[in-house]
Amino acid sequence: MKDYSPYQKGVIKRYYEHRDTLALQKLAEIVSDLYVETSETKIKRAWGRVEKNLVAAGVHKHQAHAIVEDRDLGALAKLVGELT
């Protein structure tokens, strides 16, 4: 494995330290996209990303799966608001 410079190590460390914050930001963007999206294909793709980002943000896997399975946009928006 390649050795990383101290700068690269710092970048990698900060990425993993703030991974939950990045996931919350992505979730907020997905929620806003879902509210205005009309294409069923894009909606389906967005819901596919939701569960992965919810788990990365620290939400329990079962709760994330339930929200995605129900496609409950109101519950998703409320949860993202509570997490931020």
C-alpha positions in Angstrom: 0.0 0.0 0.0 1.2 3.5 -0.9 2.4 5.7 1.9 0.4 9.0 2.2 1.9 12.4 2.9 0.9 14.0 6.2 -1.4 16.4 4.2 -3.1 13.5 2.6 -3.5 11.7 5.9 -5.1 14.8 7.3 -7.6 15.0 4.5 -8.5 11.4 4.8 -8.9 11.7 8.6 -11.1 14.8 8.3 -13.3 13.1 5.7 -14.0 10.2 8.1 -14.5 12.5 11.1 -17.2 14.5 9.2 -18.8 11.6 7.3 -22.1 11.9 9.2 -22.3 15.6 8.5 -21.7 15.0 4.8 -24.4 12.3 4.7 -26.9 14.8 6.4 -26.1 17.4 3.8 -26.7 14.9 1.0 -29.9 13.8 2.6 -31.1 17.4 2.7 -30.3 17.8 -0.9 -32.2 14.6 -1.8 -35.3 15.7 0.2 -35.4 19.0 -1.7 -34.9 17.2 -5.0 -37.7 14.7 -4.2 -40.2 17.5 -3.5 -39.8 19.0 -7.0 -38.9 16.0 -9.1 -41.5 14.7 -11.5 -39.5 11.9 -13.3 -40.3 8.5 -11.8 -36.9 7.2 -12.7 -35.1 10.0 -10.9 -37.4 9.6 -7.9 -36.6 5.9 -7.7 -32.9 6.6 -8.0 -33.0 9.2 -5.2 -34.9 6.9 -2.8 -32.2 4.3 -3.5 -29.6 6.7 -2.1 -31.6 7.7 0.9 -31.1 4.5 3.0 -27.3 4.5 2.5 -27.1 8.1 3.6 -29.4 7.6 6.5 -27.3 4.8 7.9 -24.1 6.9 7.3 -25.7 9.7 9.2 -26.2 7.4 12.2 -29.8 6.4 11.9 -30.7 2.8 12.9 -30.8 0.5 9.8 -34.3 -0.7 10.6 -35.7 2.9 10.8 -33.9 3.9 7.6 -35.3 0.8 5.8 -38.9 1.6 7.1 -38.8 5.1 5.8 -37.4 4.0 2.4 -39.9 1.2 2.1 -42.8 3.5 2.8 -41.4 6.3 0.7 -42.6 8.7 3.3 -41.1 12.0 2.2 -42.7 13.9 5.2 -41.1 11.5 7.7 -37.8 11.7 5.9 -37.8 15.5 6.0 -38.8 15.5 9.7 -36.0 13.1 10.5 -33.4 15.1 8.6 -34.5 18.2 10.4 -34.2 16.5 13.7 -30.7 15.2 12.9 -29.4 18.6 11.8 
